[in-house]
Every structure is written in structure tokens, then in C-alpha cells.
Amino acid sequence: MKRFAWLLIPLLLSACTWHDSLYHQYRDIGREGWRQTDTLVFADTLRVDSLLLGQRAGSPIKTSLSLRHRDNYPYEDLHLLVMSDFTILTGDSGLAVSERAATQTHFQLVNDRGIWQGKGWGSSYTLVKELGSLGSLPSYGQSLAFRITVTPMMQDSLLTGIEKVGIRLSYE
């Protein structure tokens, strides 16, 4: 019976993953803070090698931005500039479609009663913001090359209290 229980653990853990996720990555912000000139870069090339995924060709790629901060962040909000480049590459590395977008986004970190927003415990909180569709899923055998940059748009040259920023790409 114990041997059977150990076999169930990987099965249960695999059920907890996001099956619609194409890419999910965080970038750490150093303890010293996030400088106005520090641009975070998320870049990769994803090959569509699954027939099921290939059947969803042309479907929008949902993009979300995650922010993890501590309660010593000195402001109520955070403004960010998100630049995205999505390029679909054909099998012979030829360019099929290229999409470029610039999005200004705003995180409200504290509500009107002065309470930190987001999920978390202790002094760390995480907020997720959907940015919408910033690209389209390629066909079977094609690849999606993307580059997403995130830059702070606050007046201070150094922001303290931000721990991590993450990008997640998923499909519907």
C-alpha cells in the first residue's frame, strides 16, 4: 500500500501544473532595488511540436505580468512599460508574421483603506495582471520567437521593495 501511495505523489503534482502555459518565468530584482534604467528581458523561441497545440494555430496568446513586492515599497502603485515582439518562424527559418506592441500598465498595490493588495503572507505580496493578447499561436512545425521587456516608469531613479517580476504566456 505504501508503494502505491508513493506512485500517486507525482501524478498529483502533475495535476497541479498549468497545462495551458507556454512560458512562465520570473526575474529577480536585487536587494538594492530596481533602477529606472534596468530593463528586464524575457526572450525565448518556442517550437510548436504538438498536434493538439498546432490545431489552435492563430489563437491569441494570453500574456500576464506578475509582480512580487514587500511591504516596504514606498508607494501605493507602480507604473510599467511592457514592450513585446512576437515573430512566427516557418520551418525554413523564414519570417511568417511579426507583431510588436507597447503597453503601459499600472499596478495598484494598496487599496483606499491602506491595505496591501495581492496574495501572500508576512511582508511579501504577489499581484497578477492580465495584459491581454500580445501575439498569435503558430501552426504545427513553426516556432514562436518572442522578446518582452519590462521597464519601470516611476519618477524615482531607484525603486526599493520590488522582489520579482514575471511573465506568463498561455493559450485559450
SULTA-V785547 format. One line per field, one symbol per residue. psi: psi as a letter, one per 40 degrees, with the letter a starting at -180 (. if undefined). burial: # if it has 9 or more other C-alpha atoms within 8 Angstrom, else .. Layout:
psi: ???
burial: ???
This chain:
psi: ddddddddddddddeeiheehdhhiihihiddihidehhhhhiihhhgehddddeeheiihhhihihhiieeheieihhihhhhhhhhhidfeihdihhhihhhihhhdhaeeehhiiiaibehihihhheaheaihiiheiihhihhihhifidiehhiehdihihhhii.
burial: ....................##.#....#...####..#..#.....##...##.##.#############.#...##############....#..###....#.#####....###.....#####..#.######################....#############.
